[in-house]
Amino acid sequence: MLSVKNVRKSFGGNEILRGVSLDVKKGDIITILGPSGSGKTTFLRCIDFLERADAGTISFDGIEADLHTANRSTVAAIRKKIGFVFQNYNLFANKTALENITECLVIARKVPESDANRRGMELLERVGLAERAAYYPSQLSGGQQQRVGIARAMAMNPDVILFDEPTSALDPELVGEVLDVMKGLAADGATMIVVTHEMSFARQVATEAILMDQGLIVEAAPPQELFEHPKEERTRQFLGRILQE
């Protein structure tokens, strides 16, 4: 359903992505692992055009585009198919949990407010926050804010949800509540690409685990194979250090 090929991106002469390609089938849960600075977040942002890639192509459910030159209407068509969950939540501070979810429906999709509110409450119920609908972000814990962020990403019924290290900004005791919501989505058949440092999630939930380093995909395999029988020395080094920690 989604294929990106030969994605390249540089910042100020520093090549962050050096020709990254990825194919995603419906229902895949792909986790992207790797050290800081390996290009994981930049790759996600290029898929959703939050960053303009210097080169590369995307094919998404019949839409073909150049990641560097795609026009505004093509970008909008692709973004309608993608939900994005940010590392630092990116909620509107002056809007309630419910309003953070319904805003995109009312403004972007022209959904009647009553229907948007109904959809928003369904999603808050799904992430376990129906009783917090009228709370503002400042009144919510980090884990609750991230769950609102996930509900917002789901509001548009995306074909794929991109998660950019969704638990990295959370206190350790709040990580589990967010991962539980993500596991629920996976169990329901959602298609997800997840940049994460949560090795247990990658090992237990993913259909494919990928290691990125220095702007390249070092190794990609089913998680049991990647964790237990990595083929590349760089993968063994990374997993050895991370799992020891």
C-alpha positions as CSV (number, residue, x, y, z in Angstrom):
1,M,0.0,0.0,0.0
2,L,3.0,2.3,0.6
3,S,6.4,2.3,-1.0
4,V,9.1,4.9,-0.6
5,K,12.3,4.6,-2.7
6,N,15.8,6.1,-2.4
7,V,15.0,8.9,0.0
8,R,17.8,11.4,0.4
9,K,18.0,14.4,2.7
10,S,20.8,16.7,3.8
11,F,21.0,19.6,6.2
12,G,23.8,22.1,5.6
13,G,26.0,19.6,3.8
14,N,25.4,16.9,6.4
15,E,23.7,13.9,4.6
16,I,21.1,12.6,7.0
17,L,19.4,10.1,4.6
18,R,21.5,8.3,2.0
19,G,19.0,6.5,-0.1
20,V,16.5,4.8,2.2
21,S,13.7,2.6,0.8
22,L,10.8,0.9,2.5
23,D,7.7,-1.1,1.4
24,V,4.7,-1.3,3.7
25,K,1.8,-3.7,3.4
26,K,-1.6,-3.2,5.0
27,G,-1.5,-4.4,8.6
28,D,2.2,-4.1,8.9
29,I,3.7,-2.9,12.2
30,I,7.2,-1.7,11.3
31,T,9.5,-0.6,14.0
32,I,12.6,1.5,13.2
33,L,15.4,1.2,15.7
34,G,18.8,2.9,15.8
35,P,21.0,5.3,17.6
36,S,20.3,9.1,17.8
37,G,21.2,10.9,14.6
38,S,20.7,7.9,12.4
39,G,18.0,9.6,10.4
40,K,14.9,7.8,11.8
41,T,12.8,10.9,12.5
42,T,13.8,12.6,9.3
43,F,12.7,9.6,7.3
44,L,9.3,9.7,8.9
45,R,9.0,13.4,8.4
46,C,9.9,13.0,4.7
47,I,7.1,10.4,4.2
48,D,4.6,13.0,5.5
49,F,6.2,15.9,3.7
50,L,6.9,17.6,7.1
51,E,10.4,17.8,5.6
52,R,11.0,18.0,1.9
53,A,13.4,15.2,0.8
54,D,16.1,16.1,-1.6
55,A,15.3,13.1,-3.7
56,G,13.1,10.0,-3.6
57,T,9.7,8.8,-4.7
58,I,6.5,7.7,-2.9
59,S,3.8,5.4,-4.1
60,F,0.7,5.3,-1.8
61,D,-2.5,3.5,-2.7
62,G,-2.3,4.6,-6.4
63,I,-0.8,8.0,-5.8
64,E,2.7,8.4,-7.3
65,A,4.9,11.4,-6.4
66,D,8.4,12.7,-6.3
67,L,9.2,13.5,-2.7
68,H,11.1,16.6,-3.7
69,T,8.9,18.2,-6.3
70,A,5.3,17.0,-5.4
71,N,2.8,19.8,-5.7
72,R,0.5,21.0,-3.0
73,S,-2.6,19.0,-4.1
74,T,-0.5,15.8,-4.2
75,V,0.9,16.4,-0.8
76,A,-2.6,17.1,0.6
77,A,-3.9,13.8,-1.0
78,I,-1.1,11.8,0.6
79,R,-1.4,13.5,4.0
80,K,-5.1,12.6,4.1
81,K,-3.9,9.0,4.3
82,I,-1.4,9.5,7.1
83,G,-1.7,10.0,10.8
84,F,1.3,11.4,12.7
85,V,2.0,11.0,16.4
86,F,4.7,13.4,17.5
87,Q,7.4,12.8,20.2
88,N,6.3,15.9,22.2
89,Y,2.5,15.6,21.7
90,N,2.1,18.9,19.7
91,L,-1.4,19.5,21.2
92,F,-3.1,22.9,21.1
93,A,-2.6,24.3,24.6
94,N,-5.7,26.5,24.4
95,K,-8.1,23.6,23.3
96,T,-9.5,20.8,25.3
97,A,-8.7,17.1,24.7
98,L,-11.8,16.8,22.7
99,E,-11.2,20.0,20.7
100,N,-7.7,18.8,19.9
101,I,-9.2,15.8,18.2
102,T,-12.2,17.5,16.5
103,E,-10.3,20.5,15.1
104,C,-8.9,18.6,12.1
105,L,-12.3,17.1,11.3
106,V,-14.2,20.4,11.4
107,I,-11.6,22.5,9.7
108,A,-9.9,20.1,7.2
109,R,-12.8,17.7,6.5
110,K,-15.7,20.1,7.0
111,V,-17.4,17.5,9.3
112,P,-20.4,18.9,11.2
113,E,-19.4,19.8,14.7
114,S,-21.9,17.3,16.3
115,D,-20.6,14.5,14.2
116,A,-17.0,15.5,14.9
117,N,-17.7,15.6,18.7
118,R,-19.3,12.1,18.5
119,R,-16.2,10.8,16.7
120,G,-13.9,12.5,19.1
121,M,-15.6,11.0,22.1
122,E,-15.5,7.5,20.5
123,L,-11.7,8.0,20.1
124,L,-11.2,9.3,23.7
125,E,-13.1,6.3,24.9
126,R,-10.8,4.0,22.9
127,V,-7.7,5.5,24.4
128,G,-9.2,5.5,27.9
129,L,-9.8,9.2,28.3
130,A,-13.5,9.8,27.8
131,E,-13.7,11.4,31.3
132,R,-10.9,13.8,30.4
133,A,-12.7,15.3,27.3
134,A,-13.0,18.8,28.8
135,Y,-9.4,18.9,30.2
136,Y,-6.8,21.1,28.7
137,P,-3.3,19.7,28.0
138,S,-1.8,21.4,31.1
139,Q,-4.3,19.4,33.2
140,L,-3.2,16.1,31.7
141,S,-0.1,13.9,32.4
142,G,2.4,13.3,29.6
143,G,1.0,9.9,29.0
144,Q,-2.6,11.3,28.8
145,Q,-1.4,14.0,26.4
146,Q,0.2,11.4,24.1
147,R,-2.9,9.3,24.2
148,V,-4.9,12.3,23.0
149,G,-2.2,12.7,20.3
150,I,-2.9,9.1,19.2
151,A,-6.6,9.7,19.2
152,R,-6.1,12.8,17.1
153,A,-4.0,10.9,14.6
154,M,-6.8,8.3,14.3
155,A,-9.5,10.8,13.8
156,M,-9.0,11.1,10.0
157,N,-9.2,7.3,9.6
158,P,-5.6,7.2,8.2
159,D,-4.3,4.3,6.1
160,V,-1.1,4.3,8.1
161,I,0.0,6.0,11.3
162,L,3.6,7.2,11.8
163,F,4.9,7.3,15.4
164,D,8.0,9.4,16.1
165,E,9.4,8.0,19.4
166,P,6.0,8.3,21.1
167,T,7.2,7.4,24.6
168,S,10.6,9.1,24.7
169,A,9.3,12.3,26.4
170,L,7.4,10.3,29.1
171,D,8.4,9.5,32.6
172,P,9.1,5.7,32.8
173,E,5.9,4.9,34.7
174,L,3.7,6.5,32.0
175,V,5.3,4.6,29.1
176,G,3.1,1.5,29.6
177,E,-0.2,3.3,29.1
178,V,0.8,4.6,25.7
179,L,2.3,1.3,24.6
180,D,-1.0,-0.5,25.6
181,V,-3.0,1.8,23.3
182,M,-0.5,1.1,20.5
183,K,-0.8,-2.6,21.1
184,G,-4.5,-2.3,20.9
185,L,-4.3,-0.5,17.6
186,A,-2.0,-3.3,16.3
187,A,-4.4,-5.9,17.4
188,D,-7.2,-4.2,15.5
189,G,-5.1,-4.3,12.3
190,A,-3.8,-0.8,12.1
191,T,-0.8,-0.2,9.8
192,M,2.0,1.5,11.7
193,I,5.5,2.7,11.3
194,V,7.1,3.3,14.7
195,V,10.4,4.9,15.5
196,T,11.1,3.7,19.0
197,H,13.6,2.7,21.6
198,E,11.1,0.4,23.3
199,M,12.8,-3.0,22.5
200,S,10.0,-5.1,24.1
201,F,7.4,-3.4,21.9
202,A,9.5,-4.0,18.8
203,R,10.1,-7.6,19.7
204,Q,6.5,-8.5,20.7
205,V,4.3,-6.4,18.4
206,A,6.2,-5.7,15.1
207,T,5.9,-7.6,11.9
208,E,9.2,-6.2,10.8
209,A,12.1,-4.6,12.7
210,I,14.6,-2.3,11.0
211,L,17.9,-1.0,12.2
212,M,19.0,2.4,10.8
213,D,22.4,3.9,11.2
214,Q,24.2,6.8,9.5
215,G,21.3,7.4,7.2
216,L,21.0,3.9,5.9
217,I,19.0,0.8,6.7
218,V,21.6,-1.6,8.1
219,E,19.3,-4.6,8.5
220,A,15.5,-5.5,8.2
221,A,14.0,-8.7,9.4
222,P,11.1,-10.2,11.4
223,P,11.8,-9.1,15.0
224,Q,12.6,-12.6,16.4
225,E,15.2,-13.0,13.7
226,L,16.7,-9.5,14.1
227,F,16.9,-9.8,17.9
228,E,18.0,-13.4,18.1
229,H,20.0,-13.9,14.9
230,P,21.2,-10.6,13.5
231,K,23.2,-10.9,10.4
232,E,25.1,-7.6,10.5
233,E,27.9,-6.8,13.0
234,R,26.4,-3.2,13.5
235,T,23.1,-4.8,14.5
236,R,24.8,-7.0,17.0
237,Q,26.7,-4.1,18.5
238,F,23.6,-1.9,18.8
239,L,21.4,-4.6,20.3
240,G,24.1,-5.7,22.6
241,R,24.5,-2.2,24.1
242,I,20.7,-1.4,24.2
243,L,19.7,-4.7,25.7
244,Q,22.4,-4.6,28.3
245,E,21.2,-1.1,29.3
